[in-house]
Amino acid sequence: MIEQYGWTDALQLAFEPYARAGYVPGRIVVQRREAQLVATEAGIVSARLSGRLRHEAREAGYPAAGDWVALSVKPGEGSATMHAVLPRRTAFVRRAADSVQTLQVIAANIDVVFVVTSMNADLNPRRLERFLAAAWQSGAQPVVVLTKSDLSEDPAGQAAEIAAMASGCPVVAVSVRQGVGLESLMEHVRPGETCVLIGSSGVGKSTLVNALLGEERMATQGIREADARGRHTTSYRQLVLLPGGGLLLDTPGIREVGLVDADEGLNAVFDDIEELAQNCRFRDCTHGSEPGCAVRGALEDGSLDPTRWAHFQKLSQEIAASAQTKDRAAQEAGRRRLAAQQRTYRSNKKDLRNS
């Protein structure tokens, strides 16, 4: 059964130490707050974290949908305990909404990231750039999916504009209502590969999943007429098998993606700006008032969109600030560990003197 979920010879090799310890492999197919649903060779089981893994997860992060894990299964009960997470090939990560330093893994071991946005009034190129930066940073191949193309007066023109902005990234316009673009979309997912749908609420992810599955499995809702924005329908992350042999991970809507360690992803999205910067006269050009600045020249002649440049600066500053925060947090964690080691050393030394 786990072969359906992407199990490979490479994973089998990586799992051997856990197999010798008596554990069985599984992949998280539904991520919930307490118990995860995990696909194993014997079927789907409900799994909870072991005490040790829960403790380690406080710093390393909790298991996510798409993760391969090592389990001890209780025969006949349909339940299991999760003891370890195998190393991830790829991961779509964002900064947690309630923290400036905590990372949240949205999807693990993915091959394709479908960045979904609708072609209605909520289409926002700046938000799309942010999502794409995180998608490129994941290590998977991003694909922009423009849903509800039937609502656009010029879907081909809009798709061309997005394609020009998202250099090196395929763009597919889809209308579930008209049955347009679905076959082109699935050409990007081969059997055994995993894709994830990432996007804001109301862009049509659940409707798209239902169309790809050929059945109404996911609940759907309409959008608000006032601002064309949607409501959450998917409440948890779920990995489902597609008819063609691929796997699809649906996620709850994300209004904002906080970027962490996404320098490579940012460079991939703004490769035009990176290329301009390389043509500046000075290597340490700040793109302010220096002579021979290629970026300022492009802004002045109109070949570089000022809003795109401003957003690049904003995201660059956000990533730099996040890196500084992480460095301070790492230093503080190091100081706490050192203090704990010193307390243990003094306590042991005192016990030796008193013995």
N, C-alpha and C positions, 0 to 999 in steps of 0.2 A: 504493500500500500504506500509506503513512504517514497517509493520511486516516483509515484504520481506527483509528489510534492517537491521533487527536485533533488532527491538523494542521489549522490554520485560516488564513484570509486574514490575520488579525492576526499570526500567527506567520510567515507568508510575508513580510510587510512588515518584521518585525523581523530576518529572516534575510538581507535583501537585501545588506548589506555583506559578509557571509560568502560569499554566492553570487558576488559580484563578484570575490572573492579565490580562487574556484575550489573552494570547499568545498560539501559536500552536507549536508542536514539528516538527523537521525535522532533517535530517542527511546530512551533506555536502558530495556530491558525486563527484563534480568536483571543485578543488581548483585552482582559478585563482587570478591574482594580484588585480583586482578591484572587480568584482561581482562573488560570489560563486554560483554554482548550487546546490540546496538543494532539497532532496526528502521529500515530505510531504504527508499527507493522500490524498490531493487533486491533487497531481501530482508534477512535477518538477518545481521549481520557481527559479528565479534569485534574489539573496539576497545580499544586501550591509549592512555593519556594521553601527549601530547607532553611533551617535557622542560620546556617553558615552562609548560604547564598544570599539570604536576605540582608545579613550584616555586610557582606562584601558589596552588595548592590547599592548601599547607601552612598558609596564613593564612586564605584565603577559604573553605576547605572543599572536599572532593572531590565530584565529580559523584555524583548519587544516582539511584536508580530513579525513573523518571518525568521526568527531566530531558531537555530538548531540547538537542542538541549539534551542533556543526559538525565535520564529518569530512573527511579526505582518504582515499579508498577505493582499495585496490590491486585493479585489475581482475582478475577470475578467481581471486583468492586467498581471498575471504571474510574479509579482515582490513582493518582501518582504523586510522587515528590520530586521536585526539580532540584538537581544538585549542582549542575554546571552549565555554562553557555559556551558553545564552540566559537572560536574566533570568527568574526564577521568578515565576509568578502567586501561588502559595501554596506552603507547605512545612510539613510536620509535623516539628518539631525537638525534640530533647531534649539535655540535657547528657550528654556522653560519660561512660560508666561509669568510665573511668580518669582523668578530669580534672574539675577544678572550673570550668574556663573554656572548654574546647573544645566547640563545638556539633557535633552529629551530625544530619544531615538524614536522616530515615527515609524520607520520600516527598515528591516534588516535583510541582508542577502538578496538584494533586488538587482535586476538587470536593466530595467527600463523605468524611468520616472515620467509618467504622463502628467504634465503640468496643465491642469484643466482650468479654462476660463470661458465665460459665455460671451457671445457676440451681441450683448444687449447694452443697456446704459451703464452697467457696472464694469465694462471692460476697462482695465486700468493698466497701461503699459509699465508704469513705475512699479506697481505691485508684482507684475509678471517678471520684471527684471530681478526683483528680490527672490522670488520663488526659483527662478532659473539659476541664480548664483548658488543657492543651497542644493539644487538638483545636480549641477555639475560637480559640486564638492562631494557629493555622495559616492562618486565613483561609477555610477550607472549612467546610461545614455538618456538624456532628457528628450522628450518629444512634447511640443506644445499642441494641446487639443483645444480647438475653438468650438465649443458646443453652441447649440441653438442658432446655427447659421441661417435658419429660415427667418430669424428675426432681423437679420441684417439686410439693408438695402443694397449693399455691395460686398457680399462675403468674399469674393475673390480679391477685391482691392484691399479689404481689411487684412486678409490672410497674408497678402504680399507685404503690407506694412509691418506686420508682426515678424514675418520671415526676415525682413531686412534688419530688424532690431535684434532678433535672436539668431545671430550668425552661427552657422554650423549645427543648428538644431532643426530637425524636421518639424514642419507645421502641418497639421491635419484639421480641416474644417469638417464638422460633423453636425448632422441634424437627425436626431432619433425619430422625430415626427415624420420626416420625409424619407428616412432610411438611407441617408447620404453619408458617405465617408467611413462607415463601420468596417468594411473590408480593408480599406487602406490603413485604418488604425491597427488592425490585428496583424498586418504584415510586419509590424515592429516587434511582435512577441512570438518567439519560436517555441515549440514544444519543450517543456521542462524549464523554461525561463519564467521569471517572476517580474510582473510589472506592478507599480503602485500608482494610484490616482491621488494627486495632491492638488488642492485648490480651496477656494473660499466656499462658504455655505451658499447653496442655491445655484451653483454653476451647472448642476445637472449630473454630478458624479454617480449618484445612485440610479438615476434613470439610464445612464450610460451602461452601468453594470448590468442592469436588467436586460437591456438590449443585447449586450454581448453574451449573456447567459441564455437568452431566449426564453426567459421566464420572469415573472414578477416576484423576485426574491427579496429585494430591498425596498423598504418604505420610501415614499417620495412625498414632497410637499411643494406647493407653489411658492413664488417669490413675492416680496412686498411690492405693491405697485408704486409706493411713494418714492423708493430709491433703487428699485430693481435688484435689491439684495435679497439673499435667501435666508431660510431658516435651517437649523441643523436637522437632519433626518438620521444619518448614521451616527450612532452613539458610541461605537467602539470600533477598533480596527479588526478587520476580518479578511482572511485569505481564502479565496474560493477557486475551485478548478474551472477552467474554461473548456468549452467543447473541443477546441483545437489542441488541447494538451498543455497549454500554458496555464499560469496561475496569475490571479489578479487580487491585489490587496486594496480594499476600499478603506478610506479613512474619514473621520469626522471633518467637517469644514474647518479651515484654518484662516482666520482673518489676517494674521501677521506672522511672519517667520523671522525670529531673531537670529542674525547670522553670527556664527562662532567659528573661528579658524577657517574662514571661507575665502582666503586670498586667491587660491587657484580658481575657484568657482567664479569669483568676481572678475578675474582676468579673462576667463572664457566668455562671459557675458559681454564685457566691455573691451573686446579685443581690438576694436577700432581705436579706442582711446589709448590703449597700451601701445599700439603701433605708432600713433601720433607722438606719444611721449618719447619714444625711441629716436624720433627725428628732431628733438629739441637740440639747440646748440650746446647747452650745458647738461651734463649727465645728472646733476643734482637739481635740475630745474623744478621750481615749485609751481610753475604755470601761473605766476602772478605778473610781475612787471619785467621779468628778465627779457633781454633782447634775443631774438631768434627762437622764441617759444612756439613750437608747432601747434600746441593745443590752443593757445590764444589766437594764433593765426586762423585756425579752423573755426573758432567761435566768431571771429570777425568777418570771415568770408561766407559764413552761413553753412559750411559743410558739416559742422558739429552742432547738434541741437543743444541749446543752453540748458534746457530742463534735463536732458540726458546727462550732461556734464555735472549739473548740480546734484543729481541723484547718485552718480558715481562717487562724488566727493562725500556725500552723506553716508553711503554704505561703507566707504573706506574708513571714515572716522569711526563708525560704529564697530567695525571689526577691530580697529586699533584699540579702542576703549575696552572692548571685551577681552582682548589679549592682556591688557594691563591689569584688569580685574582678576583674570585667571592667575596671573603671576603673583599678585598680592595674596590671593586665596591659597595658592600653592605654598608660598612662603609661610603663611600663618599656620597651615596644616603641618608643615615641617617643624615649626617651632613647637606646636602642641605635641607632636610625636617625640621630639627631643626632650621636652619637659617630662613627658610620661616615662621615657626610658630612664631619665635621671632620678625620678621619684622611685622607680622600681629598683634601681641600683642602690640608692640610699637605704631603702627598706630592707633589701637583701643583706646589705653590709651591717645594718643594725641587728638583724636577726642572727648573723654569724657571731657578732660580739657578745650577744646575750646567751648564746648556746654553750 
